[in-house]
């Protein structure tokens, strides 16, 4: 985890689905055997989180249907 563009790290800040997808995709060191197109209505190739979401879709981790809701906060167990 590298933090934010300004160099800050905010461990207590809630994270979005796009941020979590990025962290999860970065933790997977191997490449998918085939690359799948992203079908989510709200994930476009110009979005900063497109490549990580595409990687997770290619591995079958995400279902790739409907909406992804990239800016929605994830919940976590404490």
N, C-alpha and C positions, 0 to 999 in steps of 0.2 A: 504494500500500500504506500503510495507516494504522496498522498495529500492533495492539496489544491495548487492551482497555478501560481499563487502568490507565495508558495512555500510553507503555508500554514498546514497544521494537522489538527483536526477537531474530533477527537475520539468520542466525545459525548453528543455530537450532532447526529440527528436522525439522517438516514440515508435513503435515497430514492431507489426505485427499481432499476433505473439506468445505471446508477453508481454501483449497486450491488452486482448487476450483470457484468459490469466492467471488471470489478474485483474478482469475481468468479472466473471469468474468461481468462484473465491474466494468470490465475493460479493453475490453469490447465496448460501444461507445457507442450503437449503434442498437438499436431494439426489434425483436423478432421480429414478422413479419407475422401470425402466429397463435400463440396460447398453447396449449400442450399440457399435459394433466394428467400429473403425475409418477406413474409406475407402480412405482417401486422399492419393495420391501417395507419397507425400513428408512429411508425418507424420508417424513416426515409434515408436513402443513401447519404444525404448531406448531414445527417445528425451525427454528433460526436460519439454517440453510443452505438451506431449502426454496426461497426465491425465486431464488437464484443457480442452483441445480440445475435448477429449472424453466426458467429462461432458456436454459441450455445444452441442455436437452432440446428446447426449442422451436426452436433453431437447428440441431438434428441433430448436435450435438457429442457428446452422450452417447446411448447406445443405449436407455436407459429400460426395461431388462428385468432381472428378478431382483433382486439386491441391489446397492446402491451402495457399501457399506462406508465410510460417511463418516468414521469414526474411524481407519481404517487409514492408516498413513503411506505417502506416495508416495515413490518412488525418484527420484533425479535424477543426471544426469551431471555429473561434476566436471571 
